[in-house]
């Protein structure tokens, strides 16, 4: 426990060993510990348990480093619900809780914390040195050389209930065009009505034949949905293009070794500090597979202090 209440009703840290104060949660006496081999902290010397908050964990230098980035009023803040109290590592003014996790944690404890802080919302910051020290973040580079685009009209005035999004969805699910969405190909939908496929290798050797096939597939989907209502007019509005491109895309890939399984049980956003493969001024947003500038990350949350 980092903070306790002194005689002046102030939240204070330990200044010397043997110093006395009160626990903010249970109001019992706590004693200060401070020395060269341990990080200063308060402990419940009159109780059989070390701490009245059963989520209590030893304080680490890494833990303090993160807490100290935020004002004192936002550090180790007590939250009480239904007569149960816990200390949040960081509680921002907008209600967001930041849990700074330096050591392993049980699945059941993750569920309890996320349930308790649910109304506040929550993010996790994990210490990669302890929790993912054998894992490494790498960058794969993919060179795409060919692009196929399939476009259908957004509006087709001849059909009352025309839905271009439904047509696109059926094209991807019910025709051979959907097979182009493989792991090695890049896929996106542009302007809502254009299917884009990018290839590393030349997968369409006879474009004239494929052009006929793909237009036939699209027309078949249209016909199943709207029968033959102005089918030929719709067919003429289908546009298919194929050509060369020169596009390189970098994709982050986390190689997990001796990975702590509890991490994937966390429901709220996870950020990993000190991960192999990133710089000291970066933090890895595991939930979104993104590298974030650490200063920008901190500045974003400091706005709510």
C-alpha positions in Angstrom: 0.0 0.0 0.0 1.6 3.3 -1.1 -0.7 5.8 0.7 -2.2 6.1 4.1 -3.9 8.8 6.1 -1.9 10.8 8.7 -3.1 12.7 11.7 -3.8 15.7 9.6 -6.1 13.6 7.4 -3.6 13.8 4.5 -2.8 11.0 2.1 0.9 10.4 2.6 3.7 8.0 1.7 6.1 6.5 4.2 8.8 8.9 5.3 10.6 6.5 7.7 10.3 3.0 9.0 8.0 2.6 12.0 5.9 5.6 11.1 2.2 5.2 11.9 -0.9 6.2 10.0 -4.4 4.9 9.2 -5.6 2.7 6.3 -8.0 4.6 4.1 -10.2 1.5 3.6 -10.5 -0.3 7.0 -9.3 2.7 9.2 -7.0 0.4 11.2 -3.4 1.4 12.1 -0.7 0.8 9.5 3.0 1.0 9.9 5.6 2.2 7.5 8.4 0.2 6.1 11.4 1.8 4.3 14.8 0.5 3.6 17.5 0.0 1.0 16.3 -3.5 -0.1 12.5 -2.7 -0.3 10.3 -0.1 -1.8 8.7 2.0 1.0 5.1 1.0 1.8 2.5 0.8 4.5 1.4 -2.5 6.0 -1.3 -3.7 8.4 0.9 -4.7 11.4 -2.1 -5.4 13.7 -3.9 -7.8 11.3 -3.2 -11.4 10.4 -3.5 -10.5 6.7 -1.0 -8.2 5.1 -3.6 -5.9 3.5 -7.4 -5.5 3.8 -7.6 -5.2 0.0 -7.2 -8.8 -1.2 -6.2 -7.5 -4.6 -3.1 -6.0 -3.1 0.2 -6.8 -4.9 3.8 -5.9 -4.1 4.9 -2.5 -5.4 7.6 -2.5 -8.0 9.8 0.3 -9.4 8.1 -0.1 -12.8 4.7 0.2 -11.1 5.8 3.4 -9.3 7.3 4.8 -12.6 3.9 4.5 -14.3 1.9 5.9 -11.3 4.2 8.9 -11.0 3.4 10.0 -14.5 0.0 11.0 -13.1 -0.9 13.5 -10.3 -1.0 12.2 -6.7 -4.8 12.6 -6.5 -5.2 10.0 -9.3 -2.8 7.4 -7.8 -4.0 4.5 -5.7 -7.6 5.7 -5.4 -10.1 3.8 -3.3 -13.3 2.8 -5.0 -16.2 1.4 -3.0 -19.2 -0.5 -4.3 -21.8 -2.4 -2.2 -19.6 -2.0 0.9 -16.6 -3.6 -0.9 -13.5 -1.4 -1.4 -10.5 -1.8 -3.7 -7.6 0.5 -4.6 -7.3 1.3 -8.3 -3.7 1.9 -9.5 -4.8 5.0 -11.3 -8.3 6.5 -11.4 -8.8 9.3 -13.9 -11.3 12.2 -13.5 -13.5 10.7 -16.3 -13.8 7.5 -14.2 -11.4 5.3 -16.3 -9.3 2.9 -14.2 -5.8 2.1 -15.3 -4.5 -1.2 -13.9 -0.8 -1.5 -13.9 0.1 -5.3 -13.9 3.6 -6.3 -13.1 3.1 -10.0 -12.2 0.9 -13.0 -13.1 -2.7 -12.9 -12.1 -5.4 -15.7 -11.8 -8.2 -15.9 -14.4 -10.7 -15.5 -11.5 -9.0 -12.3 -10.3 -9.1 -10.8 -13.8 -12.9 -11.5 -13.9 -13.4 -10.0 -10.5 -11.5 -6.8 -11.3 -13.1 -6.3 -14.6 -16.5 -6.8 -13.1 -15.8 -4.5 -10.2 -14.4 -1.7 -12.4 -16.9 -2.2 -15.2 -18.9 0.9 -14.5 -15.7 2.9 -14.6 -14.3 1.3 -17.7 -10.8 0.0 -17.6 -7.5 -0.5 -19.5 -4.6 -2.8 -18.6 -0.9 -1.9 -18.8 1.4 -5.0 -18.6 5.1 -5.2 -17.9 6.5 -7.1 -20.8 9.8 -7.7 -19.0 8.0 -10.0 -16.5 4.9 -11.2 -18.4 6.2 -11.6 -22.0 10.0 -11.6 -21.7 10.5 -14.4 -24.3 8.0 -13.0 -26.8 9.0 -10.6 -29.6 7.1 -8.2 -31.9 8.3 -8.5 -35.5 7.3 -6.8 -38.7 6.4 -8.7 -41.9 6.6 -6.9 -45.2 4.2 -7.9 -48.0 4.7 -6.7 -51.6 1.5 -6.6 -53.5 1.9 -6.5 -57.3 -1.7 -6.9 -58.7 -5.1 -5.5 -58.0 -8.6 -6.6 -58.9 -11.6 -4.4 -58.3 -15.3 -5.4 -58.7 -17.8 -2.5 -58.6 -21.6 -2.6 -58.6 -24.0 0.5 -58.5 -25.0 1.9 -55.2 -28.3 3.0 -56.6 -30.5 1.0 -59.1 -33.7 2.9 -59.7 -35.5 0.0 -61.4 -35.7 -2.1 -58.2 -37.6 -0.7 -55.3 -35.9 -2.5 -52.5 -32.4 -2.6 -54.1 -29.7 -3.2 -51.5 -26.1 -3.1 -52.9 -24.6 -4.1 -49.6 -26.7 -7.2 -49.5 -25.5 -8.1 -53.0 -21.8 -7.6 -52.0 -22.3 -9.8 -49.0 -23.8 -12.5 -51.0 -21.1 -12.3 -53.6 -18.5 -12.9 -50.9 -20.4 -15.7 -49.2 -21.9 -17.6 -52.1 -19.6 -17.3 -55.1 -16.0 -18.2 -56.0 -15.1 -14.5 -55.7 -15.2 -15.0 -52.0 -12.3 -17.5 -52.2 -10.1 -14.6 -53.1 -10.3 -13.5 -49.5 -7.3 -15.6 -48.4 -4.7 -15.0 -45.8 -2.1 -14.1 -48.4 -4.3 -11.6 -50.3 -5.3 -8.2 -49.1 -9.0 -7.4 -49.1 -11.0 -4.2 -48.6 -14.3 -2.6 -49.5 -13.8 0.9 -51.0 -16.5 3.5 -51.2 -18.9 0.9 -49.8 -19.6 -0.6 -53.3 -16.2 -1.7 -54.6 -14.6 -5.0 -53.7 -10.8 -4.7 -53.8 -8.4 -7.6 -53.9 -4.6 -7.2 -53.9 -2.3 -10.1 -54.8 1.4 -10.9 -54.3 1.5 -13.1 -57.4 -0.4 -12.9 -60.7 -3.5 -15.0 -59.9 -5.5 -14.0 -63.0 -3.6 -15.1 -66.1 -6.6 -14.8 -68.5 -8.4 -11.6 -67.5 -10.9 -11.7 -70.4 -12.2 -15.1 -69.1 -12.2 -14.0 -65.5 -14.1 -10.8 -66.5 -16.9 -12.9 -68.0 -16.9 -15.3 -65.1 -17.0 -12.7 -62.3 -19.7 -10.6 -64.1 -21.7 -13.8 -64.4 -21.4 -14.6 -60.7 -22.5 -11.0 -59.7 -25.4 -11.2 -62.1 -26.5 -14.5 -60.6 -26.5 -13.0 -57.1 -28.6 -10.1 -58.4 -31.0 -12.5 -60.1 -31.5 -14.6 -57.0 -32.4 -11.5 -55.0 -34.5 -9.6 -57.6 -35.2 -12.2 -60.3 -34.8 -10.8 -63.8 -35.9 -7.2 -63.1 -33.8 -5.1 -65.6 -31.1 -7.7 -65.2 -29.3 -6.7 -68.5 -29.2 -3.0 -67.4 -27.7 -4.1 -64.1 -25.2 -6.4 -65.8 -23.9 -3.4 -67.9 -23.2 -1.4 -64.7 -20.9 -4.1 -63.3 -17.3 -2.8 -63.6 -14.3 -5.1 -63.2 -10.7 -4.0 -63.5 -7.3 -5.8 -63.1 -3.9 -4.4 -63.3 -0.4 -4.0 -61.9 0.4 -2.1 -58.7 3.5 -1.6 -56.5 2.4 -1.6 -52.9 4.3 -2.6 -49.8 2.5 -3.2 -46.5 4.1 -3.8 -43.1 2.2 -6.0 -40.7 3.0 -6.4 -37.0 3.2 -10.0 -35.8 3.7 -11.0 -32.2 5.7 -14.2 -31.7 4.5 -15.6 -28.5 6.9 -17.7 -26.5 6.1 -18.8 -22.9 3.1 -16.6 -23.3 1.0 -16.0 -20.1 -2.4 -17.4 -21.0 -4.2 -15.1 -18.6 -3.5 -12.1 -20.9 -6.0 -13.4 -23.5 -8.6 -13.7 -20.8 -8.7 -9.9 -20.3 -11.8 -8.3 -21.9 -10.6 -4.7 -21.7 -7.9 -3.0 -23.8 -4.3 -4.3 -23.2 -1.1 -2.3 -23.6 2.3 -3.9 -23.1 5.3 -1.9 -22.0 8.9 -3.2 -22.3 8.1 -5.7 -25.0 10.9 -7.1 -27.1 10.9 -5.6 -30.6 9.7 -2.1 -29.6 11.7 1.0 -28.5 11.7 2.5 -25.0 9.5 5.4 -26.2 6.8 3.0 -27.6 4.1 0.9 -26.1 2.3 -2.0 -27.8 -1.5 -1.9 -28.1 -2.0 -5.7 -28.0 -5.8 -5.5 -28.5 -5.4 -3.6 -31.8 -2.0 -4.9 -32.9 -0.5 -1.4 -33.0 2.6 0.3 -31.8 1.9 3.6 -30.1 4.2 6.5 -29.2 4.4 6.3 -25.4 4.4 10.1 -24.9 1.2 10.5 -27.0 -0.3 7.6 -25.0 0.5 9.3 -21.7 -0.6 12.8 -22.8 -3.9 11.4 -24.0 -4.8 10.1 -20.5 -3.3 13.1 -18.7 -6.0 15.2 -20.2 -8.4 13.5 -17.8 -6.5 14.4 -14.6 
